[in-house]
Amino acid sequence: MFFASRYVQDPLPRSYRMPENSIPKEVAYQIIHDELQLDGNPRLNLASFVTTWMEPECDKLMLESMNKNYVDMDEYPVTTELQNRCVNMIANLFNAPLRDSKQAVGVGTVGSSEAIMLAGLAFKKKWQNKRKIEGKPFDKPNIVTGANVQVCWEKFARYFDVELKEVKLSEGCYVMDPKKAVDMVDENTIGVAAVLGSTLTGEFEDVKLLNDLLTEKNKKTGWDTPIHVDAASGGFVAPFLYPELEWDFRLPLVKSINVSGHKYGLVYAGIGWVIWRSKEELPDELVFHINYLGADQPTFTLNFSKGSSQIVAQYYQFLRMGIEGYKKVISNCMENARILRKGLEKTGRAQIVSKERGIPLVAFALKNKSKRSAFELSKALRHDGWIVPAYTMPADLEHMTVLRVVVREDLGRQLIERLISHINAALSEIEYDAPLVPTPKIAFTVEVTSSDDKDEASLLIPATSIQWKQHKPQTISKAKEVQVFGTKTKGVC
Ligand SMILES: Cc1ncc(COP(=O)(O)O)c(C=O)c1O
Protein backbone atom coordinates (compact mmCIF):
# COMPACT_ATOMS: atom_id res chain seq x y z
CA MET A 1 0.00 0.00 0.00
CA PHE A 2 1.41 3.34 -0.98
CA PHE A 3 -0.54 6.09 0.78
CA ALA A 4 -0.01 4.68 4.27
CA SER A 5 3.59 3.69 3.66
CA ARG A 6 6.79 5.32 4.79
CA TYR A 7 7.20 6.77 1.30
CA VAL A 8 4.56 9.39 1.97
CA GLN A 9 5.53 9.93 5.58
CA ASP A 10 9.26 10.45 5.32
CA PRO A 11 10.25 13.74 3.79
CA LEU A 12 11.98 13.51 0.44
CA PRO A 13 15.68 14.33 0.71
CA ARG A 14 15.98 18.10 0.56
CA SER A 15 19.20 18.11 -1.34
CA TYR A 16 19.17 17.63 -5.07
CA ARG A 17 21.17 14.43 -4.88
CA MET A 18 20.34 11.06 -6.32
CA PRO A 19 18.86 8.87 -3.52
CA GLU A 20 21.05 6.05 -2.21
CA ASN A 21 18.37 3.35 -2.48
CA SER A 22 15.84 2.17 -5.03
CA ILE A 23 12.08 2.36 -4.46
CA PRO A 24 9.26 0.31 -6.04
CA LYS A 25 8.13 1.44 -9.47
CA GLU A 26 4.52 2.09 -8.37
CA VAL A 27 5.76 4.36 -5.62
CA ALA A 28 8.07 6.31 -7.91
CA TYR A 29 5.20 6.76 -10.34
CA GLN A 30 2.77 7.93 -7.66
CA ILE A 31 5.17 10.40 -6.05
CA ILE A 32 5.96 12.05 -9.36
CA HIS A 33 2.39 11.89 -10.60
CA ASP A 34 1.15 13.58 -7.44
CA GLU A 35 3.68 16.37 -7.54
CA LEU A 36 2.97 17.04 -11.21
CA GLN A 37 -0.66 17.75 -10.36
CA LEU A 38 0.54 21.12 -9.13
CA ASP A 39 1.52 22.12 -12.69
CA GLY A 40 -0.97 24.22 -14.62
CA ASN A 41 -3.48 22.43 -16.84
CA PRO A 42 -1.99 22.43 -20.37
CA ARG A 43 -5.43 22.68 -22.02
CA LEU A 44 -6.09 25.92 -20.10
CA ASN A 45 -2.63 27.27 -20.83
CA LEU A 46 -3.59 30.01 -23.26
CA ALA A 47 -0.09 31.45 -23.11
CA SER A 48 1.27 29.01 -25.62
CA PHE A 49 0.88 28.27 -29.29
CA VAL A 50 2.03 24.73 -28.68
CA THR A 51 -0.37 21.84 -29.26
CA THR A 52 -1.97 20.33 -26.16
CA TRP A 53 -4.35 17.82 -27.67
CA MET A 54 -4.02 15.12 -30.33
CA GLU A 55 -6.19 12.21 -31.34
CA PRO A 56 -5.72 8.97 -29.32
CA GLU A 57 -4.66 7.10 -32.48
CA CYS A 58 -1.78 9.51 -32.85
CA ASP A 59 -0.89 9.29 -29.15
CA LYS A 60 -0.65 5.54 -29.74
CA LEU A 61 1.67 5.92 -32.72
CA MET A 62 3.84 8.29 -30.72
CA LEU A 63 4.17 5.78 -27.89
CA GLU A 64 5.06 3.08 -30.41
CA SER A 65 7.94 5.18 -31.83
CA MET A 66 9.22 6.54 -28.55
CA ASN A 67 12.17 4.13 -28.40
CA LYS A 68 13.51 4.96 -31.85
CA ASN A 69 16.36 7.42 -32.20
CA TYR A 70 15.52 9.43 -35.25
CA VAL A 71 19.17 9.85 -36.23
CA ASP A 72 19.65 6.12 -36.84
CA MET A 73 18.41 6.55 -40.37
CA ASP A 74 19.89 3.35 -41.72
CA GLU A 75 18.21 1.36 -38.96
CA TYR A 76 14.87 3.16 -39.21
CA PRO A 77 14.51 3.87 -42.93
CA VAL A 78 10.73 4.17 -42.76
CA THR A 79 10.90 6.93 -40.16
CA THR A 80 13.44 8.72 -42.38
CA GLU A 81 11.11 8.34 -45.33
CA LEU A 82 8.23 9.83 -43.31
CA GLN A 83 10.43 12.81 -42.48
CA ASN A 84 11.31 13.28 -46.14
CA ARG A 85 7.64 13.14 -47.11
CA CYS A 86 6.87 15.82 -44.52
CA VAL A 87 9.70 18.05 -45.84
CA ASN A 88 8.36 17.71 -49.38
CA MET A 89 4.74 18.31 -48.38
CA ILE A 90 5.72 21.49 -46.51
CA ALA A 91 7.95 22.70 -49.36
CA ASN A 92 5.02 22.24 -51.75
CA LEU A 93 2.69 24.01 -49.36
CA PHE A 94 5.14 26.93 -49.33
CA ASN A 95 5.38 26.94 -53.14
CA ALA A 96 9.05 25.96 -53.37
CA PRO A 97 10.15 25.84 -57.02
CA LEU A 98 10.74 22.07 -57.13
CA ARG A 99 11.80 20.46 -60.35
CA ASP A 100 11.36 17.01 -58.93
CA SER A 101 8.65 16.78 -56.30
CA LYS A 102 10.83 14.55 -54.08
CA GLN A 103 13.81 16.86 -53.99
CA ALA A 104 12.86 19.53 -51.46
CA VAL A 105 15.68 20.67 -49.19
CA GLY A 106 14.83 20.85 -45.52
CA VAL A 107 14.93 19.07 -42.21
CA GLY A 108 12.92 18.36 -39.08
CA THR A 109 14.22 20.12 -35.96
CA VAL A 110 13.30 20.34 -32.31
CA GLY A 111 11.33 23.51 -32.97
CA SER A 112 11.48 26.79 -34.80
CA SER A 113 14.41 28.00 -32.70
CA GLU A 114 16.73 25.27 -34.00
CA ALA A 115 15.32 25.81 -37.51
CA ILE A 116 16.13 29.52 -37.25
CA MET A 117 19.69 28.83 -36.05
CA LEU A 118 20.24 26.65 -39.13
CA ALA A 119 18.70 29.14 -41.56
CA GLY A 120 20.66 31.99 -39.98
CA LEU A 121 23.90 30.01 -40.20
CA ALA A 122 23.23 29.29 -43.88
CA PHE A 123 22.84 33.04 -44.51
CA LYS A 124 26.00 33.82 -42.55
CA LYS A 125 28.12 31.22 -44.37
CA LYS A 126 26.83 32.24 -47.80
CA TRP A 127 27.53 35.91 -47.09
CA GLN A 128 31.02 35.16 -45.72
CA ASN A 129 31.90 32.96 -48.70
CA LYS A 130 30.89 35.71 -51.10
CA ARG A 131 32.83 38.38 -49.18
CA LYS A 132 35.92 36.15 -49.13
CA ILE A 133 35.77 35.73 -52.90
CA GLU A 134 35.40 39.53 -53.27
CA GLY A 135 38.37 40.08 -50.93
CA LYS A 136 36.21 42.12 -48.53
CA PRO A 137 36.07 41.96 -44.72
CA PHE A 138 33.65 39.33 -43.42
CA ASP A 139 33.89 39.76 -39.65
CA LYS A 140 30.95 42.08 -38.96
CA PRO A 141 27.81 40.34 -40.16
CA ASN A 142 24.43 41.73 -39.17
CA ILE A 143 20.83 40.63 -39.60
CA VAL A 144 17.81 42.96 -39.79
CA THR A 145 14.56 42.10 -37.98
CA GLY A 146 11.69 43.89 -36.27
CA ALA A 147 11.94 44.52 -32.52
CA ASN A 148 8.97 42.17 -32.17
CA VAL A 149 10.95 39.04 -33.03
CA GLN A 150 10.93 36.10 -30.66
CA VAL A 151 13.89 35.63 -28.31
CA CYS A 152 15.35 32.87 -30.53
CA TRP A 153 16.57 35.55 -32.95
CA GLU A 154 18.45 37.21 -30.13
CA LYS A 155 19.91 33.82 -29.28
CA PHE A 156 20.97 33.24 -32.87
CA ALA A 157 22.66 36.65 -32.97
CA ARG A 158 24.50 36.15 -29.70
CA TYR A 159 25.45 32.48 -30.13
CA PHE A 160 26.74 32.96 -33.66
CA ASP A 161 28.26 36.46 -33.44
CA VAL A 162 25.89 38.29 -35.70
CA GLU A 163 24.72 41.81 -34.87
CA LEU A 164 20.93 42.02 -34.52
CA LYS A 165 19.64 45.25 -36.07
CA GLU A 166 16.08 45.69 -34.89
CA VAL A 167 13.53 48.00 -36.49
CA LYS A 168 11.77 49.76 -33.62
CA LEU A 169 8.00 49.46 -33.27
CA SER A 170 5.75 52.48 -32.88
CA GLU A 171 2.29 53.34 -31.57
CA GLY A 172 -0.27 51.45 -33.62
CA CYS A 173 2.42 49.58 -35.62
CA TYR A 174 3.44 46.46 -33.74
CA VAL A 175 5.38 44.75 -36.53
CA MET A 176 8.45 45.48 -38.66
CA ASP A 177 8.00 48.30 -41.16
CA PRO A 178 9.54 46.90 -44.41
CA LYS A 179 10.73 50.32 -45.54
CA LYS A 180 12.62 50.98 -42.31
CA ALA A 181 14.04 47.44 -42.49
CA VAL A 182 15.39 47.93 -46.01
CA ASP A 183 16.89 51.30 -44.98
CA MET A 184 18.87 49.44 -42.30
CA VAL A 185 20.35 46.93 -44.77
CA ASP A 186 24.04 47.50 -45.52
CA GLU A 187 26.84 45.54 -47.18
CA ASN A 188 27.30 43.47 -43.99
CA THR A 189 23.68 42.37 -43.82
CA ILE A 190 23.41 38.61 -44.18
CA GLY A 191 19.64 38.76 -44.52
CA VAL A 192 16.35 40.25 -43.37
CA ALA A 193 13.98 38.16 -41.26
CA ALA A 194 10.26 38.76 -41.58
CA VAL A 195 7.76 37.22 -39.20
CA LEU A 196 4.56 35.60 -40.40
CA GLY A 197 2.61 35.79 -37.21
CA SER A 198 4.23 38.09 -34.68
CA THR A 199 4.59 36.39 -31.31
CA LEU A 200 3.20 39.44 -29.54
CA THR A 201 0.10 40.18 -31.60
CA GLY A 202 -0.19 37.43 -34.23
CA GLU A 203 0.02 39.97 -37.06
CA PHE A 204 1.62 39.03 -40.40
CA GLU A 205 4.46 41.23 -41.64
CA ASP A 206 4.29 42.42 -45.23
CA VAL A 207 6.79 40.04 -46.85
CA LYS A 208 5.71 40.98 -50.39
CA LEU A 209 6.48 44.67 -49.84
CA LEU A 210 9.77 43.71 -48.17
CA ASN A 211 10.67 41.56 -51.17
CA ASP A 212 9.87 44.40 -53.62
CA LEU A 213 11.79 47.08 -51.71
CA LEU A 214 14.77 44.81 -51.14
CA THR A 215 14.85 43.79 -54.81
CA GLU A 216 15.14 47.49 -55.73
CA LYS A 217 17.90 48.05 -53.18
CA ASN A 218 19.80 44.96 -54.34
CA LYS A 219 19.59 46.21 -57.91
CA LYS A 220 20.97 49.61 -56.94
CA THR A 221 23.78 48.33 -54.72
CA GLY A 222 24.73 45.07 -56.40
CA TRP A 223 24.17 43.16 -53.14
CA ASP A 224 21.94 40.14 -53.01
CA THR A 225 20.50 40.37 -49.51
CA PRO A 226 18.04 37.49 -49.00
CA ILE A 227 14.91 37.12 -46.86
CA HIS A 228 14.12 34.44 -44.31
CA VAL A 229 10.50 34.08 -43.19
CA ASP A 230 9.93 33.09 -39.59
CA ALA A 231 6.58 31.38 -40.10
CA ALA A 232 6.72 29.58 -36.72
CA SER A 233 3.00 29.99 -36.23
CA GLY A 234 1.82 31.44 -39.56
CA GLY A 235 3.27 28.72 -41.79
CA PHE A 236 0.38 26.40 -41.02
CA VAL A 237 -2.22 29.19 -41.01
CA ALA A 238 -1.64 31.32 -44.12
CA PRO A 239 -1.63 28.50 -46.74
CA PHE A 240 -5.03 27.31 -45.51
CA LEU A 241 -6.79 30.58 -44.75
CA TYR A 242 -5.17 33.04 -47.13
CA PRO A 243 -3.84 31.03 -50.09
CA GLU A 244 -3.68 34.20 -52.22
CA LEU A 245 -1.30 35.94 -49.77
CA GLU A 246 2.23 36.01 -51.20
CA TRP A 247 4.69 35.52 -48.37
CA ASP A 248 6.55 32.32 -49.30
CA PHE A 249 8.82 30.96 -52.06
CA ARG A 250 6.61 32.69 -54.65
CA LEU A 251 8.70 35.74 -53.71
CA PRO A 252 12.16 35.39 -55.29
CA LEU A 253 14.17 36.77 -52.34
CA VAL A 254 12.65 34.32 -49.86
CA LYS A 255 15.42 31.73 -49.54
CA SER A 256 14.36 29.88 -46.40
CA ILE A 257 11.33 29.45 -44.15
CA ASN A 258 10.87 27.91 -40.71
CA VAL A 259 7.64 26.63 -39.22
CA SER A 260 6.81 24.97 -35.91
CA GLY A 261 5.14 21.60 -36.38
CA HIS A 262 4.18 21.84 -32.72
CA LYS A 263 2.16 25.04 -33.18
CA TYR A 264 -0.53 25.07 -35.88
CA GLY A 265 1.13 21.98 -37.40
CA LEU A 266 -0.92 20.38 -34.60
CA VAL A 267 1.76 18.14 -33.04
CA TYR A 268 2.85 18.04 -29.37
CA ALA A 269 5.99 19.99 -28.37
CA GLY A 270 9.27 19.01 -30.02
CA ILE A 271 9.02 19.48 -33.78
CA GLY A 272 9.94 22.31 -36.16
CA TRP A 273 10.92 22.49 -39.81
CA VAL A 274 13.27 24.52 -41.94
CA ILE A 275 12.91 24.51 -45.70
CA TRP A 276 15.33 26.05 -48.19
CA ARG A 277 14.31 27.32 -51.59
CA SER A 278 16.87 25.06 -53.30
CA LYS A 279 20.08 23.13 -52.70
CA GLU A 280 22.19 26.19 -53.55
CA GLU A 281 20.88 28.02 -50.47
CA LEU A 282 22.30 25.46 -48.04
CA PRO A 283 26.10 25.86 -47.98
CA ASP A 284 28.06 22.60 -48.08
CA GLU A 285 29.93 23.46 -44.87
CA LEU A 286 26.71 23.00 -42.89
CA VAL A 287 26.21 19.43 -44.07
CA PHE A 288 28.15 16.66 -42.36
CA HIS A 289 28.40 13.17 -43.74
CA ILE A 290 28.67 10.24 -41.35
CA ASN A 291 28.75 6.56 -42.12
CA TYR A 292 29.27 4.78 -38.83
CA LEU A 293 25.59 3.96 -38.44
CA GLY A 294 25.39 2.31 -41.83
CA ALA A 295 25.28 4.03 -45.22
CA ASP A 296 26.45 7.57 -45.97
CA GLN A 297 24.20 9.94 -44.10
CA PRO A 298 24.02 13.69 -44.50
CA THR A 299 23.16 15.53 -41.28
CA PHE A 300 22.63 19.24 -40.79
CA THR A 301 20.92 19.73 -37.46
CA LEU A 302 22.42 21.22 -34.30
CA ASN A 303 21.60 18.17 -32.21
CA PHE A 304 22.41 14.63 -33.27
CA SER A 305 20.06 12.21 -31.48
CA LYS A 306 16.38 12.92 -31.07
CA GLY A 307 13.09 11.05 -30.68
CA SER A 308 11.10 9.86 -33.69
CA SER A 309 7.62 10.30 -32.22
CA GLN A 310 7.13 13.89 -33.30
CA ILE A 311 8.09 13.13 -36.91
CA VAL A 312 5.62 10.24 -36.97
CA ALA A 313 2.95 12.46 -35.42
CA GLN A 314 3.51 15.19 -38.00
CA TYR A 315 3.11 12.67 -40.78
CA TYR A 316 -0.05 11.35 -39.11
CA GLN A 317 -1.56 14.84 -39.07
CA PHE A 318 -0.72 15.51 -42.73
CA LEU A 319 -2.11 12.16 -43.81
CA ARG A 320 -5.17 12.22 -41.57
CA MET A 321 -6.25 15.85 -42.03
CA GLY A 322 -5.09 16.78 -45.48
CA ILE A 323 -5.65 20.35 -46.63
CA GLU A 324 -9.36 19.98 -45.91
CA GLY A 325 -8.80 19.09 -42.26
CA TYR A 326 -6.26 21.85 -41.60
CA LYS A 327 -8.60 24.39 -43.22
CA LYS A 328 -11.44 23.29 -40.93
CA VAL A 329 -9.36 23.35 -37.75
CA ILE A 330 -7.75 26.73 -38.44
CA SER A 331 -11.05 28.30 -39.56
CA ASN A 332 -12.63 27.04 -36.37
CA CYS A 333 -9.84 28.61 -34.30
CA MET A 334 -10.33 31.91 -36.17
CA GLU A 335 -14.07 31.85 -35.48
CA ASN A 336 -13.45 31.21 -31.77
CA ALA A 337 -10.91 34.05 -31.71
CA ARG A 338 -13.56 36.31 -33.30
CA ILE A 339 -16.09 35.37 -30.60
CA LEU A 340 -13.54 36.09 -27.89
CA ARG A 341 -12.67 39.44 -29.48
CA LYS A 342 -16.37 40.41 -29.58
CA GLY A 343 -16.82 39.31 -25.96
CA LEU A 344 -13.85 41.43 -24.90
CA GLU A 345 -15.08 44.45 -26.86
CA LYS A 346 -18.43 44.10 -25.12
CA THR A 347 -16.79 44.57 -21.73
CA GLY A 348 -16.02 48.12 -22.88
CA ARG A 349 -12.65 47.88 -21.15
CA ALA A 350 -10.46 46.03 -23.61
CA GLN A 351 -8.48 47.69 -26.36
CA ILE A 352 -7.81 44.96 -28.93
CA VAL A 353 -4.31 45.19 -30.38
CA SER A 354 -4.31 42.05 -32.56
CA LYS A 355 -5.68 42.17 -36.09
CA GLU A 356 -8.58 40.09 -37.44
CA ARG A 357 -6.28 38.71 -40.14
CA GLY A 358 -3.34 36.74 -38.82
CA ILE A 359 -2.88 34.05 -36.20
CA PRO A 360 -5.98 32.97 -34.25
CA LEU A 361 -5.18 34.86 -31.10
CA VAL A 362 -6.50 37.87 -29.26
CA ALA A 363 -4.06 40.34 -27.74
CA PHE A 364 -5.57 43.17 -25.76
CA ALA A 365 -4.69 45.97 -23.39
CA LEU A 366 -6.94 47.41 -20.71
CA LYS A 367 -8.32 50.87 -21.44
CA ASN A 368 -7.41 53.71 -19.08
CA LYS A 369 -5.87 51.35 -16.61
CA SER A 370 -2.55 51.25 -14.91
CA LYS A 371 0.02 48.71 -16.05
CA ARG A 372 -0.75 46.78 -12.90
CA SER A 373 -4.33 46.02 -13.91
CA ALA A 374 -3.26 43.77 -16.78
CA PHE A 375 -1.07 41.73 -14.42
CA GLU A 376 -3.91 41.68 -11.89
CA LEU A 377 -6.32 40.37 -14.50
CA SER A 378 -3.82 37.68 -15.45
CA LYS A 379 -3.53 36.72 -11.78
CA ALA A 380 -7.27 36.73 -11.21
CA LEU A 381 -7.84 34.42 -14.19
CA ARG A 382 -5.27 32.04 -12.73
CA HIS A 383 -7.68 31.46 -9.83
CA ASP A 384 -10.13 29.98 -12.31
CA GLY A 385 -7.40 27.81 -13.80
CA TRP A 386 -6.74 29.92 -16.93
CA ILE A 387 -3.18 30.82 -17.82
CA VAL A 388 -3.26 34.11 -19.72
CA PRO A 389 0.06 35.97 -19.73
CA ALA A 390 0.41 39.74 -19.41
CA TYR A 391 3.56 41.27 -20.84
CA THR A 392 5.03 44.64 -21.69
CA MET A 393 5.69 45.43 -25.33
CA PRO A 394 9.28 45.87 -26.63
CA ALA A 395 11.43 49.01 -26.81
CA ASP A 396 9.56 52.27 -27.48
CA LEU A 397 6.22 50.69 -26.52
CA GLU A 398 7.11 49.62 -22.99
CA HIS A 399 4.26 51.72 -21.64
CA MET A 400 1.84 49.16 -23.15
CA THR A 401 0.96 46.02 -21.21
CA VAL A 402 -0.84 43.43 -23.22
CA LEU A 403 -2.64 40.17 -22.43
CA ARG A 404 -2.69 37.43 -25.03
CA VAL A 405 -5.00 34.47 -25.53
CA VAL A 406 -3.84 31.95 -28.12
CA VAL A 407 -6.79 30.09 -29.60
CA ARG A 408 -5.79 26.50 -30.30
CA GLU A 409 -7.73 23.59 -31.73
CA ASP A 410 -8.75 22.36 -28.28
CA LEU A 411 -10.11 25.70 -27.05
CA GLY A 412 -13.70 25.13 -28.16
CA ARG A 413 -16.70 27.47 -28.15
CA GLN A 414 -17.87 26.30 -24.72
CA LEU A 415 -14.53 27.13 -23.13
CA ILE A 416 -14.33 30.48 -24.95
CA GLU A 417 -17.70 31.47 -23.49
CA ARG A 418 -16.61 30.43 -20.01
CA LEU A 419 -13.40 32.41 -20.44
CA ILE A 420 -15.35 35.54 -21.42
CA SER A 421 -17.55 35.25 -18.35
CA HIS A 422 -14.51 34.72 -16.11
CA ILE A 423 -12.82 37.77 -17.64
CA ASN A 424 -15.95 39.84 -16.94
CA ALA A 425 -16.03 38.66 -13.34
CA ALA A 426 -12.31 39.25 -12.89
CA LEU A 427 -12.56 42.75 -14.33
CA SER A 428 -15.22 43.74 -11.82
CA GLU A 429 -13.10 42.29 -9.02
CA ILE A 430 -10.13 44.35 -10.10
CA GLU A 431 -12.33 47.45 -10.11
CA TYR A 432 -13.61 46.60 -6.61
CA ASP A 433 -10.12 45.94 -5.31
CA ALA A 434 -8.73 49.19 -6.73
CA PRO A 435 -6.45 50.78 -4.14
CA LEU A 436 -8.14 53.53 -2.15
CA VAL A 437 -4.89 55.42 -1.69
CA PRO A 438 -3.48 56.90 -4.87
CA THR A 439 -0.24 55.27 -6.03
CA PRO A 440 2.67 57.47 -4.88
CA LYS A 441 4.58 59.20 -7.65
CA ILE A 442 8.35 58.89 -7.55
CA ALA A 443 10.55 61.38 -9.38
CA PHE A 444 14.11 60.39 -10.35
CA THR A 445 17.00 62.16 -11.94
CA VAL A 446 19.26 59.54 -13.46
CA GLU A 447 22.72 59.36 -14.90
CA VAL A 448 23.25 56.53 -17.33
CA THR A 449 26.70 54.99 -17.56
CA SER A 450 27.06 52.61 -20.42
CA SER A 451 29.45 49.70 -20.28
CA ASP A 452 31.37 48.03 -23.10
CA ASP A 453 28.67 45.43 -23.44
CA LYS A 454 25.88 47.04 -25.47
CA ASP A 455 23.19 45.01 -23.76
CA GLU A 456 24.10 46.15 -20.28
CA ALA A 457 24.24 49.51 -18.61
CA SER A 458 23.97 50.80 -15.14
CA LEU A 459 21.65 53.54 -13.95
CA LEU A 460 23.12 55.68 -11.21
CA ILE A 461 20.47 57.47 -9.19
CA PRO A 462 22.26 60.16 -7.17
CA ALA A 463 21.17 60.46 -3.55
CA THR A 464 20.04 64.07 -3.83
CA SER A 465 17.70 63.31 -6.69
CA ILE A 466 15.39 60.82 -4.99
CA GLN A 467 12.42 62.59 -3.51
CA TRP A 468 9.59 60.83 -1.76
CA LYS A 469 6.62 63.15 -2.14
CA GLN A 470 3.80 61.18 -0.56
CA HIS A 471 3.56 63.51 2.43
CA LYS A 472 6.46 65.87 2.27
CA PRO A 473 9.51 65.90 -0.01
CA GLN A 474 12.18 63.69 1.47
CA THR A 475 15.61 62.87 0.17
CA ILE A 476 16.87 59.31 0.44
CA SER A 477 20.34 59.28 1.88
CA LYS A 478 21.97 56.50 -0.15
CA ALA A 479 22.72 56.58 -3.85
CA LYS A 480 21.20 53.66 -5.73
CA GLU A 481 22.70 51.76 -8.61
CA VAL A 482 20.41 49.72 -10.85
CA GLN A 483 21.62 47.21 -13.43
CA VAL A 484 19.82 47.50 -16.73
CA PHE A 485 19.68 44.56 -19.14
CA GLY A 486 18.28 44.47 -22.63
CA THR A 487 16.01 41.42 -22.72
CA LYS A 488 13.08 40.13 -24.74
CA THR A 489 9.63 39.93 -23.28
CA LYS A 490 9.41 36.92 -21.02
CA GLY A 491 6.62 34.40 -20.72
CA VAL A 492 5.42 34.27 -24.34
CA CYS A 493 6.45 31.57 -26.72
C1 LIG B 1 7.53 33.95 -34.40
C2 LIG B 1 8.22 32.91 -33.57
N1 LIG B 1 9.44 32.48 -33.94
C3 LIG B 1 10.09 31.51 -33.26
C4 LIG B 1 9.52 30.95 -32.13
C5 LIG B 1 10.26 29.86 -31.40
O1 LIG B 1 9.63 28.68 -31.73
P1 LIG B 1 9.91 27.27 -31.01
O2 LIG B 1 9.22 27.36 -29.70
O3 LIG B 1 9.24 26.32 -31.96
O4 LIG B 1 11.37 27.08 -30.91
C6 LIG B 1 8.26 31.38 -31.71
C7 LIG B 1 7.64 30.81 -30.50
O5 LIG B 1 6.57 31.16 -30.12
C8 LIG B 1 7.58 32.38 -32.44
O6 LIG B 1 6.37 32.81 -32.09
The ligand as an SDF file (V2000), in Angstrom:
LIG
                    3D

 16 16  0  0  0  0  0  0  0  0999 V2000
    7.5250   33.9490  -34.3960 C   0  0  0  0  0  0  0  0  0  0  0  0
    8.2150   32.9120  -33.5730 C   0  0  0  0  0  0  0  0  0  0  0  0
    9.4360   32.4800  -33.9410 N   0  0  0  0  0  0  0  0  0  0  0  0
   10.0870   31.5110  -33.2620 C   0  0  0  0  0  0  0  0  0  0  0  0
    9.5240   30.9460  -32.1340 C   0  0  0  0  0  0  0  0  0  0  0  0
   10.2640   29.8620  -31.4040 C   0  0  0  0  0  0  0  0  0  0  0  0
    9.6270   28.6810  -31.7270 O   0  0  0  0  0  0  0  0  0  0  0  0
    9.9060   27.2680  -31.0070 P   0  0  0  0  0  0  0  0  0  0  0  0
    9.2230   27.3570  -29.7020 O   0  0  0  0  0  0  0  0  0  0  0  0
    9.2420   26.3160  -31.9560 O   0  0  0  0  0  0  0  0  0  0  0  0
   11.3730   27.0760  -30.9120 O   0  0  0  0  0  0  0  0  0  0  0  0
    8.2590   31.3780  -31.7070 C   0  0  0  0  0  0  0  0  0  0  0  0
    7.6370   30.8070  -30.4970 C   0  0  0  0  0  0  0  0  0  0  0  0
    6.5650   31.1560  -30.1210 O   0  0  0  0  0  0  0  0  0  0  0  0
    7.5780   32.3760  -32.4440 C   0  0  0  0  0  0  0  0  0  0  0  0
    6.3720   32.8050  -32.0860 O   0  0  0  0  0  0  0  0  0  0  0  0
  1  2  1  0
  2  3  1  0
  2 15  2  0
  3  4  2  0
  4  5  1  0
  5  6  1  0
  5 12  2  0
  6  7  1  0
  7  8  1  0
  8  9  2  0
  8 10  1  0
  8 11  1  0
 12 13  1  0
 12 15  1  0
 13 14  2  0
 15 16  1  0
M  END
$$$$
